[in-house]
Amino acid sequence: MKKTLTYIKPYAGKTALGLVLKFLGSAAELVLPYVLSYIIDDVIPTKNSALIYGMGGVMLGFALLALFGNIFANRLSAQVAGAMTHDLRYDLFRKTCYLKCRQTDEVTVPSLISRLTSDSYYVNQMVARTMRMGVRAPILLLGGLIFCFMLDVSLALVLLATVPFVAAAIFFITRKTVPMYIKVQAGGDAMVRAVQEDITGIRVIKALSKTEYEDARFEGVAGNLASTEYRAQRVMSLTNPLTTLILNIGLVAVIVVGAMLSDRPGVITGFLTYFTIVLNAMLGISKIFVVLSRGVASASRIEQVLALDEREQVLPSLPAGDPSRAIEFRNVSFSYGGKEDNISHISFALGRGQSLGIIGGTGAGKSTIVSLLLRFYDVTEGAVYVDGQDVRSVPPESLRKKFGAAFQNDFLMAASVRENIDYGRGLADEQIIRAAKCAQAWEFIEGLPGKLDYDLAQKAGNLSGGQKQRLLIARALAGDPEIIVLDDSSSALDYATDAAMRRAVAREYPGAAKVIVAQRVSSVKNCDLIVVLEDGVVSGIGTHRQLMQDCEEYRAIARTQMGVTE
């Protein structure tokens, strides 16, 4: 919570002004019943019209001060809460973008989305309402009690006796609900996850006629969230009734005692007005605790992410590899969960300008090798070298500038074709067109209205799967990278287009090392080196001809896909 509150510091001036205005407005509200009591008991009996109208003007002045003080204070609280939430969301989003892949896996993407949206909203509400009610309610409560003592001590003591009971009820209810709201937010994460999966896989759901199944699954997730929230709200809903009951009992006691001990109607009228003010202040405080309960739980979840150390550790003292090799894996093992290796003892080397093909079944570890090469994860054992340097000894921004990567499930923005290929790098149109031609994308781009200025729909829904992949490949090539990584990024291309693209890449980018991850033998058979993976270990390594002679698994894949027997 301390970290969250630091975001208010840049707006300390507006916050202070808002609190001052709120204080003045609340103080003006407190004076009104006292002035009314004075008019009834002391001014009206004099029958002095000028004095009566004068005191009426005083009441009007305090009423206007209360009105405009509260209005401007509420506006300032909205401005401060909005600006503070903007800064908090920005930092949370930035932190999310820089998180290590392992940290993202641990927190999960749906949870990060939930923290950026609903959690930041609850923090906004906590700050805004606390600035509005957090000042006003205590002032009205304490001020109301003080004025009650000024009017009549015996009646004030009756009222004061009810306050500890109300405070105890609010304390115990709030203490019980804060952990419950943390569970509610976790349930919100699960619902975001379900919605994200359903929206992403809507075509598969329709194709397999599983709409009813997904409806039932979502109903279970939403029902669990609803029941968790219901339990929290059921406990929190006791606050207002209990507070009202206790204060109403006190009100009855005040009326009885007042009827017995006081003969001044102005005092009784003013006291009942103050009692109403105190009642509303106590209810306001109870509402603040409701908002605080949820806001504190949300702030805690946000701070958990902000506290993560996203910096990739650079270890300059690591021994160097062979500088003549563009890429080298030396006895590399890695585990996602830290229990069982996903790849084990992988070793190979690739020279500058050469091409590497990686092939194997689903789950064999192909994409894991790419992730280690780009240092999305750090190896468990061994070392990965790029240009003779251990990737752990190179600053991440310097390392990744060497790469141009296209992944199978990459993303395209709702922006123009040019913006998607350039991706904020300020590339010249010549570079973009060259990359598009090499990726075999220029042919369909020329047919689009506006060509490079054609706007893509969200997730490029107005393009086919093959067109999307060609744009992704063009993006990878456009920056003239030293190492080109194509991770199963041509799976939607037909054989002829795939072959033409690979020939163009070899021709246009001869100095770049190329890493091609594929399921098809035709995509890798012309590579200088092919690595065959099976269950995370190398089952064969060499050229196409060598593997056809020595690697049974590779021969089986080639036989199945191409009918090759020798």
C-alpha positions as CSV (number, residue, x, y, z in Angstrom):
1,M,0.0,0.0,0.0
2,K,2.9,2.4,0.7
3,K,4.1,2.1,-2.9
4,T,0.7,2.9,-4.2
5,L,0.4,6.0,-2.1
6,T,3.7,7.4,-3.5
7,Y,1.8,8.0,-6.8
8,I,-0.1,10.8,-5.1
9,K,3.0,12.8,-4.2
10,P,3.3,14.6,-7.7
11,Y,-0.2,15.9,-7.1
12,A,0.4,17.0,-3.5
13,G,-0.6,20.6,-4.2
14,K,-4.0,19.7,-5.7
15,T,-4.5,17.1,-2.9
16,A,-3.8,19.6,-0.2
17,L,-6.1,22.2,-1.8
18,G,-8.9,19.6,-2.2
19,L,-8.5,18.7,1.5
20,V,-8.6,22.3,2.6
21,L,-11.8,23.0,0.5
22,K,-13.3,19.8,1.8
23,F,-12.5,20.8,5.4
24,L,-14.0,24.3,4.9
25,G,-17.1,22.9,3.3
26,S,-17.6,20.3,6.0
27,A,-17.0,22.9,8.8
28,A,-19.6,25.2,7.2
29,E,-22.1,22.3,7.3
30,L,-21.4,21.8,11.0
31,V,-22.0,25.5,11.8
32,L,-25.5,25.6,10.3
33,P,-27.4,23.6,13.0
34,Y,-25.7,25.6,15.7
35,V,-26.8,28.9,14.1
36,L,-30.3,27.4,13.6
37,S,-30.5,26.5,17.3
38,Y,-29.3,30.0,18.3
39,I,-32.0,31.6,16.0
40,I,-34.8,29.5,17.4
41,D,-33.9,30.0,21.1
42,D,-32.4,33.5,21.2
43,V,-33.1,35.5,18.0
44,I,-36.8,34.7,17.2
45,P,-38.0,35.6,20.7
46,T,-36.6,39.2,20.3
47,K,-38.9,39.7,17.2
48,N,-36.1,41.8,15.7
49,S,-36.6,41.5,11.9
50,A,-33.2,42.9,11.0
51,L,-31.4,40.5,13.3
52,I,-33.5,37.6,12.1
53,Y,-32.8,38.4,8.4
54,G,-29.2,39.0,9.3
55,M,-28.8,35.6,10.9
56,G,-30.6,34.1,7.9
57,G,-28.0,35.7,5.7
58,V,-25.3,34.1,7.8
59,M,-26.9,30.7,7.4
60,L,-27.1,31.3,3.6
61,G,-23.4,32.2,3.5
62,F,-22.4,29.0,5.4
63,A,-24.7,27.0,3.1
64,L,-23.0,28.4,-0.1
65,L,-19.5,27.8,1.4
66,A,-20.5,24.2,2.1
67,L,-21.9,23.8,-1.4
68,F,-19.0,25.3,-3.4
69,G,-16.3,23.9,-1.1
70,N,-17.6,20.4,-1.6
71,I,-18.1,20.8,-5.3
72,F,-14.6,22.0,-6.0
73,A,-13.1,19.6,-3.6
74,N,-14.8,16.7,-5.3
75,R,-13.5,17.9,-8.7
76,L,-10.0,18.0,-7.4
77,S,-10.3,14.5,-5.9
78,A,-11.5,13.2,-9.3
79,Q,-8.5,14.9,-11.0
80,V,-6.0,13.6,-8.5
81,A,-7.4,10.0,-8.6
82,G,-7.5,10.0,-12.4
83,A,-3.9,11.3,-12.8
84,M,-2.6,9.0,-10.1
85,T,-4.3,6.0,-11.6
86,H,-2.9,6.9,-15.1
87,D,0.6,7.0,-13.7
88,L,0.1,3.7,-11.8
89,R,-1.3,2.0,-14.9
90,Y,1.5,3.2,-17.0
91,D,4.2,1.9,-14.6
92,L,2.3,-1.4,-14.3
93,F,2.0,-1.7,-18.0
94,R,5.7,-0.9,-18.5
95,K,6.7,-3.3,-15.8
96,T,4.5,-6.0,-17.5
97,C,6.3,-5.4,-20.8
98,Y,9.7,-5.8,-19.2
99,L,8.9,-8.8,-17.1
100,K,11.0,-11.9,-17.7
101,C,9.2,-14.7,-19.4
102,R,9.5,-16.9,-16.3
103,Q,7.9,-14.1,-14.2
104,T,5.0,-13.7,-16.7
105,D,4.5,-17.5,-16.5
106,E,4.3,-17.3,-12.7
107,V,1.9,-14.3,-12.6
108,T,-0.1,-15.5,-15.7
109,V,-1.3,-13.2,-18.5
110,P,-5.0,-13.1,-17.4
111,S,-3.9,-12.0,-13.9
112,L,-1.8,-9.2,-15.4
113,I,-4.8,-8.1,-17.5
114,S,-7.0,-8.1,-14.4
115,R,-4.5,-6.1,-12.4
116,L,-4.2,-3.5,-15.2
117,T,-7.9,-3.1,-15.5
118,S,-10.2,-4.0,-12.5
119,D,-7.5,-3.7,-9.8
120,S,-6.4,-0.3,-11.0
121,Y,-10.0,0.8,-11.1
122,Y,-10.6,-0.2,-7.5
123,V,-7.5,1.7,-6.5
124,N,-8.9,4.8,-8.3
125,Q,-12.1,4.5,-6.5
126,M,-10.3,4.1,-3.2
127,V,-8.3,7.3,-3.7
128,A,-11.2,9.3,-5.1
129,R,-13.7,8.3,-2.4
130,T,-11.2,8.6,0.4
131,M,-10.4,12.2,-0.6
132,R,-14.1,13.0,-0.7
133,M,-15.5,11.0,2.2
134,G,-12.3,10.3,4.1
135,V,-12.0,14.0,5.2
136,R,-15.6,14.9,5.3
137,A,-16.9,12.0,7.3
138,P,-14.4,12.2,10.2
139,I,-14.8,16.0,10.4
140,L,-18.6,15.7,10.5
141,L,-18.3,13.0,13.1
142,L,-15.9,14.7,15.4
143,G,-17.3,18.2,14.8
144,G,-20.8,16.9,15.3
145,L,-19.9,15.5,18.6
146,I,-18.1,18.7,19.7
147,F,-21.1,20.8,18.8
148,C,-23.4,18.4,20.6
149,F,-21.3,18.9,23.8
150,M,-21.6,22.7,23.2
151,L,-25.4,22.4,23.0
152,D,-26.0,19.9,25.9
153,V,-23.4,17.8,27.7
154,S,-25.9,15.1,29.0
155,L,-27.4,14.5,25.5
156,A,-23.9,14.4,24.0
157,L,-22.8,11.7,26.4
158,V,-25.7,9.6,25.3
159,L,-24.7,10.0,21.7
160,L,-21.0,9.4,22.5
161,A,-21.8,6.1,24.2
162,T,-22.9,4.6,20.8
163,V,-19.7,5.4,18.9
164,P,-17.5,2.6,20.3
165,F,-20.1,0.0,19.3
166,V,-20.2,1.3,15.8
167,A,-16.4,1.5,15.5
168,A,-16.1,-2.1,16.8
169,A,-18.6,-3.4,14.3
170,I,-16.8,-1.7,11.4
171,F,-13.4,-2.9,12.5
172,F,-14.4,-6.6,12.8
173,I,-16.3,-6.6,9.5
174,T,-13.5,-4.9,7.6
175,R,-10.9,-7.3,9.1
176,K,-12.9,-10.3,7.8
177,T,-13.6,-8.9,4.3
178,V,-10.1,-7.9,3.2
179,P,-8.9,-11.5,2.7
180,M,-12.3,-12.3,1.0
181,Y,-11.8,-9.5,-1.5
182,I,-8.4,-10.9,-2.4
183,K,-10.1,-14.2,-3.3
184,V,-12.6,-12.2,-5.3
185,Q,-9.8,-10.7,-7.4
186,A,-8.3,-14.2,-7.9
187,G,-11.7,-15.3,-9.2
188,G,-11.7,-12.3,-11.5
189,D,-8.4,-13.5,-12.9
190,A,-9.9,-16.9,-13.7
191,M,-12.9,-15.3,-15.5
192,V,-10.6,-13.1,-17.6
193,R,-8.6,-16.2,-18.5
194,A,-11.8,-18.0,-19.6
195,V,-13.0,-15.0,-21.7
196,Q,-9.6,-14.7,-23.3
197,E,-9.5,-18.3,-24.2
198,D,-13.0,-18.3,-25.6
199,I,-12.5,-15.1,-27.7
200,T,-9.2,-16.4,-29.1
201,G,-10.6,-19.8,-29.9
202,I,-14.1,-18.8,-31.1
203,R,-13.6,-20.3,-34.6
204,V,-12.6,-23.7,-33.1
205,I,-15.5,-23.6,-30.7
206,K,-18.0,-23.0,-33.5
207,A,-16.3,-25.5,-35.8
208,L,-16.6,-28.3,-33.1
209,S,-20.1,-27.2,-32.0
210,K,-18.8,-26.7,-28.5
211,T,-20.7,-23.4,-27.8
212,E,-22.9,-25.1,-25.2
213,Y,-19.8,-26.7,-23.6
214,E,-18.0,-23.4,-23.3
215,D,-21.2,-21.7,-22.0
216,A,-21.3,-24.3,-19.2
217,R,-17.5,-23.9,-18.5
218,F,-17.9,-20.1,-18.3
219,E,-20.9,-20.4,-16.1
220,G,-18.8,-22.5,-13.7
221,V,-16.1,-19.9,-13.6
222,A,-18.5,-16.9,-13.4
223,G,-20.6,-18.8,-10.8
224,N,-17.5,-19.3,-8.6
225,L,-16.7,-15.6,-8.8
226,A,-20.3,-14.7,-8.0
227,S,-20.4,-16.9,-5.0
228,T,-17.1,-15.6,-3.7
229,E,-18.2,-12.0,-4.2
230,Y,-21.5,-12.8,-2.6
231,R,-19.9,-14.1,0.5
232,A,-17.7,-11.0,0.8
233,Q,-20.6,-8.7,0.1
234,R,-22.9,-10.6,2.6
235,V,-20.4,-9.9,5.4
236,M,-19.8,-6.3,4.3
237,S,-23.5,-5.6,3.9
238,L,-23.9,-6.0,7.7
239,T,-22.1,-2.7,8.1
240,N,-24.9,-0.2,7.3
241,P,-27.7,-2.1,9.1
242,L,-25.6,-2.6,12.3
243,T,-24.4,1.1,12.2
244,T,-28.0,2.3,11.6
245,L,-29.4,0.1,14.4
246,I,-26.9,1.2,17.0
247,L,-27.3,4.9,16.1
248,N,-31.1,4.7,16.0
249,I,-31.0,3.2,19.5
250,G,-28.9,6.1,20.5
251,L,-31.4,8.5,18.9
252,V,-34.3,7.1,20.9
253,A,-32.2,7.5,24.0
254,V,-31.4,11.1,23.1
255,I,-35.1,12.0,22.5
256,V,-36.1,10.4,25.9
257,V,-33.3,12.1,27.8
258,G,-34.0,15.4,26.0
259,A,-37.7,15.3,26.9
260,M,-36.8,14.7,30.5
261,L,-33.9,17.2,31.0
262,S,-34.2,20.0,28.4
263,D,-36.9,22.7,27.8
264,R,-35.2,24.5,24.9
265,P,-36.7,23.5,21.5
266,G,-33.8,25.1,19.6
267,V,-31.3,22.9,21.5
268,I,-33.4,19.7,20.8
269,T,-33.8,20.7,17.1
270,G,-30.1,21.4,16.7
271,F,-29.1,18.3,18.6
272,L,-31.3,16.1,16.4
273,T,-29.8,17.7,13.3
274,Y,-26.3,17.0,14.6
275,F,-27.4,13.5,15.4
276,T,-28.4,13.0,11.7
277,I,-25.0,14.5,10.7
278,V,-23.2,12.0,13.0
279,L,-25.3,9.2,11.7
280,N,-24.5,10.0,8.0
281,A,-20.8,10.4,8.9
282,M,-20.7,7.0,10.5
283,L,-22.4,5.5,7.5
284,G,-19.9,7.4,5.3
285,I,-17.0,5.9,7.2
286,S,-18.5,2.4,6.8
287,K,-18.7,3.0,3.0
288,I,-15.1,4.2,3.1
289,F,-14.1,0.9,4.7
290,V,-15.9,-1.0,2.0
291,V,-14.0,0.8,-0.7
292,L,-10.7,0.6,1.3
293,S,-11.2,-3.2,1.7
294,R,-11.3,-3.7,-2.0
295,G,-8.8,-1.0,-2.8
296,V,-6.2,-2.3,-0.4
297,A,-6.6,-5.9,-1.8
298,S,-6.2,-4.5,-5.4
299,A,-3.2,-2.3,-4.4
300,S,-1.5,-5.3,-2.8
301,R,-1.9,-7.3,-6.1
302,I,-0.5,-4.4,-8.2
303,E,2.4,-3.9,-5.8
304,Q,3.3,-7.6,-6.1
305,V,4.0,-7.0,-9.8
306,L,5.7,-3.6,-9.3
307,A,8.0,-5.2,-6.8
308,L,9.3,-7.8,-9.2
309,D,12.9,-7.3,-10.4
310,E,12.5,-7.4,-14.2
311,R,16.1,-6.6,-14.9
312,E,18.0,-9.3,-16.8
313,Q,21.3,-9.9,-14.9
314,V,24.3,-9.3,-17.1
315,L,27.3,-11.5,-16.2
316,P,30.4,-10.0,-17.9
317,S,32.8,-12.4,-16.4
318,L,31.5,-15.5,-18.2
319,P,34.1,-17.2,-20.5
320,A,33.8,-16.4,-24.2
321,G,33.1,-18.9,-27.0
322,D,34.4,-19.0,-30.6
323,P,33.9,-15.6,-32.2
324,S,33.9,-17.1,-35.7
325,R,30.6,-18.8,-34.9
326,A,27.3,-16.8,-35.2
327,I,25.5,-19.2,-32.8
328,E,26.7,-22.0,-30.5
329,F,24.9,-24.1,-28.0
330,R,27.3,-25.9,-25.7
331,N,25.9,-28.7,-23.6
332,V,22.6,-26.8,-22.9
333,S,19.9,-28.1,-20.6
334,F,16.8,-26.2,-19.5
335,S,13.7,-26.8,-17.4
336,Y,10.6,-24.5,-17.3
337,G,9.4,-25.8,-14.0
338,G,12.8,-26.6,-12.4
339,K,11.9,-30.3,-11.9
340,E,12.5,-32.1,-15.2
341,D,14.6,-31.0,-18.1
342,N,12.6,-29.9,-21.2
343,I,15.8,-30.1,-23.3
344,S,18.9,-31.9,-22.3
345,H,22.6,-31.6,-23.3
346,I,22.0,-29.8,-26.6
347,S,25.2,-28.9,-28.6
348,F,25.6,-27.4,-32.1
349,A,27.4,-24.5,-33.8
350,L,26.5,-22.3,-36.8
351,G,28.8,-20.1,-38.8
352,R,28.0,-16.6,-40.1
353,G,25.8,-16.6,-43.1
354,Q,24.9,-20.3,-42.6
355,S,21.4,-21.7,-42.1
356,L,20.2,-23.9,-39.3
357,G,17.1,-26.1,-39.5
358,I,15.4,-27.4,-36.3
359,I,12.8,-30.1,-36.8
360,G,11.0,-32.5,-34.5
361,G,7.6,-33.5,-33.2
362,T,5.3,-31.3,-31.1
363,G,6.8,-30.7,-27.6
364,A,10.3,-31.8,-28.8
365,G,11.8,-28.5,-27.6
366,K,12.2,-26.6,-30.9
367,S,10.7,-23.3,-29.7
368,T,12.6,-23.7,-26.4
369,I,15.9,-23.5,-28.3
370,V,14.7,-20.2,-29.9
371,S,13.7,-18.8,-26.4
372,L,17.1,-19.6,-25.0
373,L,18.9,-18.1,-28.0
374,L,16.9,-14.8,-27.6
375,R,17.4,-15.1,-23.8
376,F,13.8,-15.1,-23.0
377,Y,14.9,-17.7,-20.4
378,D,18.3,-18.5,-19.0
379,V,19.8,-22.0,-19.4
380,T,19.8,-24.4,-16.4
381,E,23.1,-25.9,-17.5
382,G,25.6,-25.1,-20.3
383,A,25.9,-21.9,-22.3
384,V,24.4,-20.2,-25.4
385,Y,26.8,-18.1,-27.5
386,V,26.1,-15.4,-30.1
387,D,29.2,-14.1,-32.0
388,G,31.3,-15.8,-29.3
389,Q,29.7,-14.1,-26.4
390,D,27.6,-15.9,-23.7
391,V,24.1,-14.3,-24.1
392,R,24.1,-13.8,-20.3
393,S,27.0,-11.5,-20.6
394,V,25.4,-9.2,-23.3
395,P,22.9,-6.5,-22.3
396,P,19.4,-7.7,-23.5
397,E,18.8,-4.7,-25.7
398,S,22.1,-5.1,-27.5
399,L,21.6,-8.9,-27.9
400,R,18.1,-8.7,-29.4
401,K,19.0,-5.9,-31.8
402,K,21.0,-8.6,-33.7
403,F,17.8,-10.6,-34.3
404,G,14.9,-10.5,-36.6
405,A,12.3,-13.0,-35.4
406,A,8.9,-14.2,-36.6
407,F,6.9,-16.6,-34.6
408,Q,3.9,-18.8,-35.5
409,N,1.5,-17.1,-33.1
410,D,2.9,-13.6,-33.4
411,F,0.6,-10.5,-33.4
412,L,-0.3,-7.8,-35.8
413,M,-1.7,-4.4,-34.7
414,A,-4.8,-2.6,-35.9
415,A,-2.7,-0.2,-37.9
416,S,-1.4,0.2,-41.5
417,V,0.7,-2.5,-43.3
418,R,3.6,-0.1,-43.2
419,E,3.3,0.4,-39.4
420,N,3.1,-3.3,-38.8
421,I,6.3,-4.1,-40.8
422,D,8.2,-1.0,-39.6
423,Y,7.0,-1.4,-35.9
424,G,8.4,1.9,-34.7
425,R,11.9,1.5,-36.1
426,G,11.7,4.4,-38.6
427,L,12.6,2.2,-41.6
428,A,12.7,3.6,-45.1
429,D,10.0,2.4,-47.6
430,E,12.8,0.8,-49.6
431,Q,13.7,-1.5,-46.7
432,I,10.0,-2.3,-46.1
433,I,9.3,-3.1,-49.7
434,R,12.5,-5.2,-50.0
435,A,11.5,-7.2,-47.0
436,A,7.9,-7.6,-48.2
437,K,9.1,-8.8,-51.6
438,C,11.5,-11.3,-50.0
439,A,8.7,-12.6,-47.7
440,Q,6.5,-13.0,-50.8
441,A,4.1,-10.4,-49.3
442,W,4.5,-7.6,-51.9
443,E,2.2,-9.4,-54.4
444,F,-0.9,-9.2,-52.2
445,I,0.1,-5.8,-50.6
446,E,0.0,-4.2,-54.1
447,G,-3.5,-5.5,-54.5
448,L,-4.7,-3.8,-51.3
449,P,-6.5,-0.4,-51.4
450,G,-3.8,2.0,-50.3
451,K,-1.0,-0.7,-50.5
452,L,1.3,0.0,-47.6
453,D,-1.2,2.4,-46.1
454,Y,-4.0,-0.2,-46.0
455,D,-5.3,-0.5,-42.4
456,L,-5.5,-3.9,-40.8
457,A,-8.4,-4.9,-38.6
458,Q,-7.8,-6.0,-35.0
459,K,-5.7,-9.2,-35.1
460,A,-5.5,-8.6,-38.9
461,G,-8.9,-10.2,-39.3
462,N,-9.1,-8.9,-42.9
463,L,-6.1,-11.0,-44.0
464,S,-5.8,-14.7,-44.5
465,G,-3.5,-16.9,-42.4
466,G,-0.8,-17.0,-45.1
467,Q,-0.9,-13.3,-45.6
468,K,-0.5,-12.7,-41.9
469,Q,2.6,-14.9,-41.8
470,R,4.2,-13.2,-44.7
471,L,3.8,-9.8,-43.1
472,L,5.3,-11.2,-39.9
473,I,8.3,-12.6,-41.9
474,A,8.6,-9.2,-43.6
475,R,8.8,-7.5,-40.2
476,A,11.6,-9.8,-39.1
477,L,13.6,-9.1,-42.3
478,A,13.0,-5.4,-42.6
479,G,15.6,-4.4,-40.0
480,D,18.5,-6.2,-41.8
481,P,19.2,-8.4,-38.8
482,E,22.4,-10.3,-38.2
483,I,20.4,-13.4,-37.3
484,I,17.1,-14.3,-38.8
485,V,14.8,-16.6,-36.7
486,L,11.7,-18.1,-38.3
487,D,9.9,-20.1,-35.7
488,D,7.4,-22.2,-37.5
489,S,6.4,-18.9,-39.2
490,S,5.6,-20.4,-42.6
491,S,3.2,-23.2,-41.6
492,A,0.3,-21.5,-43.4
493,L,2.2,-21.1,-46.6
494,D,1.9,-23.5,-49.5
495,Y,5.1,-25.4,-50.6
496,A,5.8,-23.1,-53.6
497,T,5.5,-19.9,-51.6
498,D,7.5,-21.3,-48.8
499,A,10.3,-22.4,-51.2
500,A,10.3,-19.0,-53.0
501,M,10.5,-17.2,-49.6
502,R,13.5,-19.3,-48.5
503,R,15.3,-18.8,-51.8
504,A,14.7,-15.0,-51.5
505,V,16.0,-14.9,-47.9
506,A,19.2,-16.7,-48.9
507,R,19.7,-14.4,-51.8
508,E,18.9,-11.0,-50.2
509,Y,20.4,-11.7,-46.8
510,P,23.5,-13.8,-47.5
511,G,25.5,-12.5,-44.5
512,A,22.8,-13.3,-41.9
513,A,22.7,-16.5,-40.0
514,K,19.3,-18.2,-40.3
515,V,17.4,-20.3,-37.8
516,I,14.4,-22.1,-39.3
517,V,12.1,-24.0,-37.0
518,A,9.7,-26.1,-39.0
519,Q,7.5,-29.2,-39.0
520,R,8.1,-29.8,-42.7
521,V,11.3,-31.4,-44.1
522,S,10.9,-29.3,-47.3
523,S,11.5,-26.1,-45.2
524,V,14.8,-27.3,-43.7
525,K,16.3,-29.8,-46.2
526,N,18.5,-27.1,-47.9
527,C,19.9,-25.8,-44.6
528,D,23.6,-26.1,-43.9
529,L,22.9,-27.8,-40.6
530,I,19.8,-29.6,-39.4
531,V,19.1,-30.5,-35.8
532,V,16.5,-33.3,-35.2
533,L,14.9,-33.2,-31.7
534,E,13.0,-35.9,-29.9
535,D,11.7,-35.4,-26.4
536,G,14.1,-32.6,-25.7
537,V,17.3,-34.4,-26.9
538,V,19.2,-34.4,-30.2
539,S,18.4,-37.6,-32.1
540,G,20.3,-36.5,-35.2
541,I,22.4,-33.6,-36.5
542,G,23.9,-32.9,-39.9
543,T,22.9,-32.1,-43.5
544,H,19.7,-33.5,-45.2
545,R,21.8,-36.2,-47.0
546,Q,23.6,-37.2,-43.8
547,L,20.4,-37.5,-41.8
548,M,18.7,-39.5,-44.5
549,Q,21.4,-42.0,-44.1
550,D,22.0,-41.9,-40.3
551,C,18.8,-40.7,-38.5
552,E,15.8,-43.0,-38.5
553,E,13.4,-40.4,-37.1
554,Y,14.3,-37.9,-39.8
555,R,13.9,-40.6,-42.5
556,A,10.5,-41.4,-41.0
557,I,9.4,-37.7,-41.2
558,A,10.7,-37.3,-44.7
559,R,9.0,-40.6,-45.8
560,T,5.7,-39.5,-44.3
561,Q,5.7,-36.0,-45.8
562,M,7.5,-36.4,-49.1
563,G,7.4,-40.1,-49.9
564,V,11.2,-40.2,-49.8
565,T,12.7,-43.7,-49.4
566,E,16.4,-42.9,-49.7
